[in-house]
Amino acid sequence: MPFPLLVPLGLLCALLPLHHGAPGPGGTAPDPAHYRERVKAMFYHAYDSYLENAFPYDELRPLTCDGHDTWGSFSLTLIDALDTLLILGNVSEFQRVVEVLQDNVDFDIDVNASVFETNIRAFQTPTGMPYGTVNLLHGVNPGETPVTCTAGIGTFIVEFATLSSLTGDPVFEDVARVALMRLWESRSDIGLVGNHIDVLTGKWVAQDSGIGAGVDSYFEYLVKGAILLQDKKLMAMFLEYNKAIRNYTRFDDWYLWVQMYKGTVSMPVFQSLEAYWPGLQSLIGDIDNAMRTFLNYYTVWKQFGGLPEFYNIPQGYTVEKREGYPLRPELIESAMYLYRATGDPTLLELGRDAVESIEKISKVECGFATIKDLRDHKLDNRMESFFLAETVKYLYLLFDPTNFIHNNGSTFDAVITPYGECILGAGGYIFNTEAHPIDPAALHCCQRLKEEQWEVEDLMREFYSLKRNRSRFQKKTMSSGPWQPPAGPGTSSSENQDEAREKRPTKQKIPLLSCPSQPFTSKLALLGQVFLDSS
């Protein structure tokens, strides 16, 4: 039975001593205000170090206090940190950096960039699945390998559908949907996908199936794409995958790696990238399973003061050459989602422990360094851009319950457009897999075709005529499909609706980036939530 879709609302390792804000004898939870300020200080220590020592390179090297290019030579850390500035409330620095980037960043450069890594911050193949790397100036190199990871194919719908909505050009969303469907059609008879596939032939090259590295954000984007676009087909696809994942890969609330065609265990390991899964489970309402898995992962954190890249579950220890922790955000991300859903203070304890561990082990004069080995706390000379884009952001949001990101629709901005009033900033933000938030209301506001406005207006007028005296908003779930007004007195018949539609003007493109809206008292906000004027 499908889980109801929930609209998202907005560790100290054993080696470390008890600290301020830790639960005392009476079980007092960590003080959010205290840790919120600690997290803000962490951000500015890393951010200022990048600006002073590494800009305009992609990333900071914190041990040598200099910079280097990694994913494309376009000041990636500064781009990734941009919306974190807003979440921390620093609007003036946000505006300054926007101008700096506009003046200095050029994407027409002869650089081979990861299609996946660049998008989350070249689809012309026989299968419609993209290559893994593209040259920003020349396109796909003639000798480029056709083998791409599953996540590299299925992690586009959130950004590309948004781009199509804002520009009026459907091509971006169309190619992303084709890529998603080709993966869906390539799953095994037992409902699993592998890790790497040949985008020219559609043949699986790596047949290990799991929820971690190489696959992770494909599942994430089915759920988030479903929420963002109110697309019940994407949610149905994820729920089918979820059944197969639970049947073949879950053991005692851990998730293992299995052979995609047989379901036999191939790797009994937990990867740190898998720690996003409890947060994803919370988005489909599966809170109990999410918390049980989260607590498993939390025990690993408490064992080492961080999550090793690979953890051997039967042995209860790290895997050779995978002992590092590059300050990844996934477990903190899950804590943030689950705390919004449950208010369980255990989740704040994880946030507290993350702050204490990272500051004690990773902080250096020029930022925060990757932990090369959690066993002896040796450091590596790298601070990846996701530390400012994700890790710090999710920590801050965990400790900041009143942040605008967590808005539940009680406040919003009414923006006047050439077509009337439009609602923005009402909450329900969808994070992409690099933790960049997207306001779903912008997609509903900036629609491509005038006809879409007509359809929304009809639905809203019918709803308002039925519910005139009700001043609360209605929520819908993905399992129920697209919202329809209830039948009953005052509801127009389908014949009348069809007749009215026939009298409308023919389809007509509206100017790019203009936002047609609903110039009537009922306001469509986002995610199926309806705000009614009680006057």
C-alpha positions as CSV (number, residue, x, y, z in Angstrom):
1,M,0.0,0.0,0.0
2,P,1.6,3.3,-1.0
3,F,2.6,5.6,1.8
4,P,0.9,9.0,1.9
5,L,3.1,11.7,0.4
6,L,4.2,14.3,3.0
7,V,5.0,17.8,1.9
8,P,8.4,18.6,3.3
9,L,8.3,21.4,5.9
10,G,10.9,23.5,6.0
11,L,27.7,13.4,17.7
12,L,30.2,13.5,19.6
13,C,32.5,10.5,19.0
14,A,33.5,8.3,21.9
15,L,36.8,10.1,22.1
16,L,35.4,13.5,22.9
17,P,34.5,14.9,26.3
18,L,31.0,16.0,27.4
19,H,30.4,19.6,26.2
20,H,28.1,22.5,26.5
21,G,24.6,21.7,25.3
22,A,24.9,18.0,25.8
23,P,22.1,16.2,27.5
24,G,22.7,16.3,31.3
25,P,21.4,14.0,33.9
26,G,17.9,15.2,33.3
27,G,18.1,14.4,29.6
28,T,18.2,18.1,28.5
29,A,18.4,18.3,24.7
30,P,21.1,20.3,22.9
31,D,20.4,24.1,22.9
32,P,19.5,24.9,19.3
33,A,20.4,28.6,19.6
34,H,23.8,27.8,20.8
35,Y,24.5,25.3,18.0
36,R,23.0,27.6,15.4
37,E,25.6,30.2,16.2
38,R,28.3,27.6,16.2
39,V,27.3,26.4,12.8
40,K,27.2,30.0,11.5
41,A,30.7,30.5,12.7
42,M,31.8,27.3,11.0
43,F,30.4,28.6,7.7
44,Y,32.2,31.9,7.9
45,H,35.5,30.3,8.9
46,A,35.3,28.1,5.8
47,Y,33.8,30.7,3.5
48,D,36.3,33.5,4.4
49,S,39.1,31.1,4.0
50,Y,38.0,30.2,0.5
51,L,37.7,33.8,-0.5
52,E,41.0,34.8,1.0
53,N,43.0,31.8,-0.2
54,A,41.3,29.9,-3.1
55,F,39.0,32.1,-5.1
56,P,38.5,32.0,-8.2
57,Y,39.5,28.3,-8.1
58,D,36.8,25.6,-7.6
59,E,37.8,24.5,-4.1
60,L,40.0,25.4,-1.1
61,R,43.0,23.3,-0.1
62,P,42.8,24.0,3.6
63,L,46.2,22.5,4.7
64,T,48.2,24.5,2.2
65,C,45.9,27.6,2.2
66,D,45.5,27.7,-1.6
67,G,43.0,26.6,-4.2
68,H,42.6,24.1,-7.1
69,D,40.1,23.4,-9.8
70,T,38.1,20.1,-9.6
71,W,34.8,19.9,-11.4
72,G,35.0,22.6,-14.0
73,S,37.0,25.7,-13.2
74,F,34.2,28.0,-12.5
75,S,34.5,29.0,-8.8
76,L,32.3,26.1,-7.7
77,T,32.6,26.7,-4.0
78,L,31.3,30.2,-4.3
79,I,28.4,29.1,-6.5
80,D,27.6,26.3,-4.0
81,A,27.7,28.6,-1.0
82,L,25.4,31.3,-2.6
83,D,22.1,30.2,-1.2
84,T,23.6,29.2,2.1
85,L,24.3,32.9,2.6
86,L,20.5,33.6,2.2
87,I,19.6,30.8,4.6
88,L,22.0,32.4,7.2
89,G,20.3,35.7,6.6
90,N,23.2,37.5,4.8
91,V,21.3,39.2,2.0
92,S,24.0,41.8,1.3
93,E,26.8,39.3,0.8
94,F,24.5,37.2,-1.4
95,Q,23.8,40.2,-3.6
96,R,27.5,41.0,-3.8
97,V,28.5,37.5,-4.8
98,V,25.8,37.4,-7.4
99,E,27.4,40.4,-9.1
100,V,30.9,38.9,-8.7
101,L,29.8,35.6,-10.4
102,Q,28.0,37.5,-13.2
103,D,31.1,39.5,-13.9
104,N,33.7,36.7,-13.6
105,V,32.3,33.3,-14.4
106,D,32.4,32.1,-18.0
107,F,31.0,28.6,-18.9
108,D,32.2,28.8,-22.6
109,I,35.5,27.3,-21.7
110,D,37.5,24.3,-23.0
111,V,37.0,22.1,-19.9
112,N,35.7,18.6,-19.5
113,A,33.0,18.8,-16.9
114,S,30.9,16.1,-15.2
115,V,27.4,16.3,-16.5
116,F,26.0,15.1,-13.2
117,E,28.2,17.3,-10.9
118,T,27.7,20.4,-13.1
119,N,23.9,20.0,-13.3
120,I,23.4,19.5,-9.6
121,R,25.1,22.7,-8.8
122,A,24.4,15.9,-23.6
123,F,21.6,13.8,-24.1
124,Q,22.0,12.9,-27.8
125,T,22.5,9.1,-27.6
126,P,20.5,6.2,-29.0
127,T,19.0,5.5,-25.6
128,G,18.4,9.1,-24.6
129,M,20.6,8.6,-21.5
130,P,23.4,11.2,-21.3
131,Y,27.1,10.8,-21.4
132,G,28.9,11.2,-18.1
133,T,31.2,14.0,-19.2
134,V,30.9,16.9,-21.6
135,N,33.3,19.6,-22.8
136,L,31.7,22.9,-22.0
137,L,33.0,24.4,-25.3
138,H,33.0,21.5,-27.7
139,G,30.4,19.1,-26.4
140,V,31.0,15.4,-26.0
141,N,34.6,14.4,-26.9
142,P,34.9,11.7,-29.7
143,G,36.6,9.3,-27.3
144,E,34.3,9.8,-24.4
145,T,33.3,6.5,-22.6
146,P,29.6,5.6,-23.0
147,V,29.5,4.1,-19.5
148,T,27.7,6.2,-17.0
149,C,26.5,5.6,-13.5
150,T,22.7,5.4,-12.8
151,A,22.6,8.6,-10.7
152,G,24.4,10.4,-13.5
153,I,21.5,9.6,-15.8
154,G,18.6,10.0,-13.4
155,T,19.5,13.2,-11.6
156,F,18.1,15.9,-13.9
157,I,14.4,16.2,-13.5
158,V,14.4,18.6,-10.6
159,E,16.6,21.2,-12.2
160,F,15.6,20.6,-15.9
161,A,11.8,20.8,-15.2
162,T,12.4,24.0,-13.2
163,L,14.4,25.4,-16.2
164,S,11.7,24.5,-18.6
165,S,9.1,26.2,-16.4
166,L,11.1,29.4,-16.1
167,T,12.2,29.7,-19.7
168,G,9.2,28.3,-21.5
169,D,11.3,25.8,-23.4
170,P,10.1,22.2,-22.7
171,V,13.2,20.6,-24.1
172,F,15.0,20.5,-20.8
173,E,12.2,18.6,-18.9
174,D,11.6,16.4,-22.0
175,V,15.2,15.0,-22.1
176,A,15.3,14.5,-18.4
177,R,12.1,12.5,-18.5
178,V,13.3,10.4,-21.4
179,A,16.5,9.5,-19.4
180,L,14.4,8.6,-16.3
181,M,12.1,6.3,-18.4
182,R,15.0,4.6,-20.1
183,L,16.4,3.6,-16.7
184,W,12.9,2.5,-15.6
185,E,12.6,0.3,-18.7
186,S,16.1,-1.2,-18.0
187,R,15.4,-2.5,-14.6
188,S,15.7,-6.3,-14.0
189,D,12.9,-8.8,-13.7
190,I,13.0,-8.5,-9.9
191,G,12.7,-4.7,-10.1
192,L,16.3,-3.5,-9.4
193,V,18.7,-1.4,-11.3
194,G,22.5,-1.7,-11.5
195,N,25.3,0.8,-10.9
196,H,26.7,1.6,-14.3
197,I,25.1,1.3,-17.8
198,D,26.3,1.8,-21.4
199,V,24.3,4.8,-22.7
200,L,24.7,3.6,-26.3
201,T,23.6,0.0,-26.0
202,G,21.5,0.2,-22.8
203,K,23.4,-2.8,-21.4
204,W,24.3,-2.9,-17.7
205,V,28.0,-2.8,-17.1
206,A,28.0,-2.9,-13.3
207,Q,25.2,-5.1,-11.9
208,D,25.5,-4.3,-8.2
209,S,22.3,-2.9,-6.9
210,G,21.8,-0.7,-3.8
211,I,20.8,2.7,-2.6
212,G,24.3,4.2,-2.3
213,A,27.1,5.5,-4.6
214,G,26.3,5.6,-8.3
215,V,22.5,5.1,-7.7
216,D,21.5,7.3,-4.8
217,S,20.1,10.5,-6.3
218,Y,18.2,8.6,-9.0
219,F,15.8,7.4,-6.3
220,E,16.0,10.8,-4.6
221,Y,14.9,12.6,-7.8
222,L,11.9,10.3,-8.4
223,V,10.5,11.4,-5.0
224,K,11.5,15.0,-5.2
225,G,10.4,15.3,-8.9
226,A,7.1,13.8,-7.9
227,I,6.6,16.4,-5.2
228,L,7.9,19.3,-7.2
229,L,5.8,18.5,-10.3
230,Q,2.9,16.8,-8.5
231,D,3.6,13.8,-10.8
232,K,2.0,10.6,-9.6
233,K,3.8,8.5,-12.2
234,L,7.2,9.4,-10.8
235,M,6.0,8.5,-7.3
236,A,4.6,5.2,-8.5
237,M,7.9,4.4,-10.1
238,F,9.7,5.1,-6.8
239,L,7.2,3.0,-4.8
240,E,7.8,0.1,-7.1
241,Y,11.5,0.4,-6.6
242,N,11.0,0.8,-2.9
243,K,9.2,-2.6,-2.7
244,A,12.1,-4.3,-4.6
245,I,14.7,-2.6,-2.4
246,R,12.9,-3.7,0.8
247,N,12.5,-7.3,-0.5
248,Y,16.1,-7.8,-1.7
249,T,18.5,-5.4,0.0
250,R,17.1,-4.6,3.5
251,F,18.4,-6.7,6.4
252,D,17.7,-5.6,10.0
253,D,17.1,-2.0,8.8
254,W,20.5,-1.9,7.0
255,Y,20.6,-1.9,3.2
256,L,23.1,-4.1,1.5
257,W,24.3,-4.4,-2.1
258,V,22.9,-7.3,-4.2
259,Q,23.2,-8.7,-7.7
260,M,20.5,-6.9,-9.7
261,Y,19.2,-10.0,-11.5
262,K,19.4,-12.6,-8.7
263,G,19.1,-10.6,-5.5
264,T,22.0,-12.3,-3.9
265,V,24.3,-10.3,-1.6
266,S,27.4,-8.9,-3.3
267,M,28.6,-6.4,-0.7
268,P,27.5,-6.4,2.9
269,V,28.5,-2.8,3.4
270,F,27.0,0.5,4.5
271,Q,28.3,3.4,2.4
272,S,28.1,6.9,3.9
273,L,26.3,8.2,0.8
274,E,23.4,5.9,1.7
275,A,22.7,8.0,4.8
276,Y,20.3,10.2,2.7
277,W,17.8,7.3,2.7
278,P,16.0,7.9,6.0
279,G,15.4,11.5,4.9
280,L,13.9,10.2,1.7
281,Q,11.7,7.8,3.6
282,S,10.4,10.6,5.7
283,L,9.2,12.4,2.5
284,I,6.9,9.5,1.6
285,G,5.7,9.2,5.2
286,D,7.6,6.1,6.2
287,I,8.7,7.6,9.5
288,D,9.1,4.4,11.6
289,N,11.4,2.6,9.1
290,A,13.3,5.9,8.5
291,M,14.0,6.3,12.2
292,R,15.2,2.7,12.7
293,T,17.6,3.0,9.8
294,F,18.8,6.4,10.9
295,L,19.6,5.0,14.4
296,N,21.7,2.3,12.8
297,Y,23.7,4.9,10.9
298,Y,24.0,7.0,14.0
299,T,25.7,4.2,15.9
300,V,28.4,4.2,13.2
301,W,28.9,8.0,13.6
302,K,29.2,7.6,17.4
303,Q,31.8,4.8,16.9
304,F,34.1,7.0,14.8
305,G,33.0,10.6,15.1
306,G,32.0,10.6,11.5
307,L,30.8,8.2,8.8
308,P,33.5,6.2,7.0
309,E,32.9,5.9,3.2
310,F,32.4,2.2,3.6
311,Y,31.5,0.3,6.8
312,N,31.5,-3.5,6.9
313,I,28.2,-4.4,8.6
314,P,29.0,-8.0,9.7
315,Q,32.5,-7.0,11.0
316,G,31.3,-3.7,12.5
317,Y,34.4,-1.8,11.2
318,T,35.7,0.3,8.3
319,V,36.7,-1.2,4.9
320,E,40.3,-0.9,3.8
321,K,41.0,2.2,1.8
322,R,37.5,3.5,2.5
323,E,38.2,4.8,6.1
324,G,37.8,8.5,5.3
325,Y,35.1,11.1,5.9
326,P,35.1,14.0,3.5
327,L,32.6,16.0,5.7
328,R,29.6,14.6,3.8
329,P,26.1,15.9,4.6
330,E,23.8,12.9,4.1
331,L,23.2,11.8,7.8
332,I,22.7,15.4,8.8
333,E,20.3,15.9,5.9
334,S,18.3,12.9,7.2
335,A,18.3,14.3,10.7
336,M,17.0,17.6,9.5
337,Y,14.1,16.0,7.6
338,L,13.2,13.6,10.4
339,Y,13.4,16.4,13.1
340,R,10.9,18.4,11.1
341,A,8.6,15.3,10.9
342,T,9.0,14.1,14.5
343,G,10.6,16.6,16.8
344,D,12.6,13.7,18.3
345,P,15.5,15.3,20.3
346,T,17.8,12.4,19.3
347,L,18.1,14.1,16.0
348,L,19.4,17.3,17.6
349,E,21.9,15.1,19.4
350,L,23.3,14.0,16.0
351,G,23.6,17.6,15.0
352,R,25.4,18.5,18.2
353,D,27.8,15.6,17.7
354,A,28.4,16.6,14.1
355,V,29.4,20.1,15.1
356,E,31.7,18.9,17.9
357,S,33.4,16.2,15.9
358,I,33.9,18.4,12.8
359,E,35.3,21.3,14.8
360,K,37.6,19.1,16.9
361,I,38.9,16.8,14.1
362,S,38.7,18.8,10.9
363,K,39.1,22.5,11.7
364,V,42.4,24.0,10.6
365,E,43.6,27.6,10.1
366,C,42.3,27.8,6.6
367,G,39.0,26.1,6.8
368,F,37.9,22.5,7.4
369,A,39.8,19.6,6.0
370,T,38.6,16.2,4.7
371,I,39.3,13.5,7.3
372,K,41.5,11.0,5.5
373,D,41.2,8.3,8.1
374,L,38.6,8.2,10.9
375,R,40.7,5.7,12.9
376,D,43.6,8.1,13.6
377,H,42.0,11.4,12.4
378,K,44.6,12.1,9.7
379,L,43.5,14.9,7.4
380,D,43.6,15.4,3.6
381,N,44.2,18.7,1.8
382,R,40.7,19.2,0.4
383,M,37.5,21.0,1.4
384,E,34.8,20.0,-1.1
385,S,32.3,22.5,-2.1
386,F,29.4,20.5,-0.7
387,F,30.6,21.3,2.8
388,L,29.3,24.8,2.4
389,A,26.4,23.9,0.1
390,E,25.0,21.0,2.1
391,T,26.7,20.0,5.4
392,V,26.7,23.4,7.0
393,K,23.3,24.3,5.5
394,Y,21.5,21.2,6.8
395,L,23.2,21.6,10.2
396,Y,21.9,25.2,10.4
397,L,18.4,24.3,9.3
398,L,18.3,21.5,11.9
399,F,18.9,24.1,14.6
400,D,16.8,26.9,13.1
401,P,13.1,25.9,13.3
402,T,11.9,29.4,12.3
403,N,14.0,29.7,9.1
404,F,12.1,30.8,6.0
405,I,12.9,27.4,4.4
406,H,10.6,25.8,7.0
407,N,7.7,28.0,6.2
408,N,4.4,26.0,6.3
409,G,2.4,28.4,4.2
410,S,1.5,30.8,7.0
411,T,3.3,33.6,5.2
412,F,4.0,34.3,1.6
413,D,4.9,37.0,-0.9
414,A,2.2,38.3,-3.3
415,V,4.0,39.4,-6.5
416,I,2.2,41.5,-9.0
417,T,2.8,40.4,-12.6
418,P,1.3,41.5,-16.0
419,Y,-1.3,38.8,-15.5
420,G,-2.3,39.5,-11.9
421,E,-1.1,38.5,-8.5
422,C,1.2,35.5,-8.0
423,I,2.2,33.8,-4.7
424,L,5.8,33.0,-4.0
425,G,7.9,32.1,-0.9
426,A,5.1,30.1,0.8
427,G,7.4,27.2,1.8
428,G,7.6,23.6,0.6
429,Y,11.0,24.2,-0.8
430,I,12.5,21.2,-2.7
431,F,16.3,20.7,-2.2
432,N,18.2,19.4,-5.2
433,T,20.8,16.8,-4.4
434,E,23.4,19.5,-3.7
435,A,21.0,21.2,-1.2
436,H,20.0,24.1,-3.5
437,P,16.4,25.0,-2.7
438,I,13.7,25.5,-5.3
439,D,10.5,27.3,-4.6
440,P,7.7,25.1,-6.1
441,A,5.4,28.1,-6.3
442,A,7.7,29.6,-8.9
443,L,7.0,26.7,-11.2
444,H,3.2,27.1,-10.8
445,C,3.6,30.9,-11.2
446,C,5.8,30.9,-14.3
447,Q,3.9,28.6,-16.6
448,R,4.7,28.2,-20.2
449,L,1.3,28.3,-21.9
450,K,-1.7,30.6,-21.4
451,E,-3.9,27.5,-21.5
452,E,-2.4,26.2,-18.3
453,Q,-3.6,29.4,-16.6
454,W,-7.1,28.8,-17.8
455,E,-7.1,25.3,-16.4
456,V,-5.9,26.4,-13.0
457,E,-8.4,29.2,-12.9
458,D,-11.2,26.8,-13.7
459,L,-10.2,24.4,-10.9
460,M,-9.8,27.2,-8.4
461,R,-13.1,28.9,-9.2
462,E,-14.9,25.6,-8.9
463,F,-13.2,24.9,-5.6
464,Y,-13.9,28.3,-4.2
465,S,-17.6,28.1,-5.1
466,L,-17.8,25.0,-3.1
467,K,-15.6,26.0,-0.2
468,R,-16.3,29.7,0.1
469,N,-16.8,29.6,3.8
470,R,-13.7,27.6,4.6
471,S,-10.5,29.5,5.3
472,R,-8.0,26.7,5.6
473,F,-5.8,25.2,3.0
474,Q,-6.2,21.7,1.5
475,K,-3.4,19.2,1.2
476,K,-3.2,16.5,-1.4
477,T,-1.0,13.4,-1.6
478,M,0.7,11.9,-4.6
479,S,-1.2,8.6,-4.2
480,S,-4.4,10.3,-5.0
481,G,-3.3,11.7,-8.3
482,P,-3.9,15.2,-9.7
483,W,-6.3,17.2,-7.6
484,Q,-9.9,17.3,-8.7
485,P,-12.7,19.4,-7.3
486,P,-15.3,17.2,-5.4
487,A,-18.5,16.4,-7.2
488,G,-21.7,17.9,-5.8
489,P,-23.9,21.0,-6.1
490,G,-22.1,23.9,-7.7
491,T,-19.6,21.7,-9.6
492,S,-19.6,22.2,-13.3
493,S,-20.3,19.2,-15.4
494,S,-17.5,17.8,-17.6
495,E,-19.6,18.7,-20.7
496,N,-19.9,22.3,-19.6
497,Q,-16.2,22.5,-18.9
498,D,-15.4,21.0,-22.4
499,E,-17.8,23.5,-24.0
500,A,-16.1,26.4,-22.2
501,R,-12.7,25.3,-23.2
502,E,-13.8,25.2,-26.9
503,K,-14.5,28.9,-26.7
504,R,-11.1,29.8,-25.5
505,P,-8.3,31.2,-27.7
506,T,-5.9,28.6,-29.2
507,K,-2.7,27.8,-27.6
508,Q,-0.3,30.7,-27.4
509,K,3.2,31.0,-26.0
510,I,3.7,33.7,-23.4
511,P,6.8,35.8,-23.1
512,L,9.7,34.0,-21.4
513,L,10.0,34.6,-17.7
514,S,6.7,36.3,-17.4
515,C,4.6,34.7,-14.7
516,P,0.9,34.3,-15.5
517,S,-1.1,33.9,-12.3
518,Q,-4.5,33.7,-10.9
519,P,-6.2,37.2,-10.6
520,F,-8.9,36.0,-8.3
521,T,-9.4,35.7,-4.6
522,S,-8.4,32.0,-4.4
523,K,-4.7,31.7,-4.7
524,L,-2.8,28.6,-5.8
525,A,0.3,28.6,-3.7
526,L,2.2,25.3,-4.1
527,L,2.1,21.5,-3.9
528,G,-1.7,21.4,-4.1
529,Q,-2.2,23.7,-1.1
530,V,-4.9,26.2,-1.6
531,F,-5.2,29.5,0.3
532,L,-8.6,31.1,0.4
533,D,-9.6,34.7,1.0
534,S,-12.1,34.5,3.8
535,S,-13.6,38.0,3.0
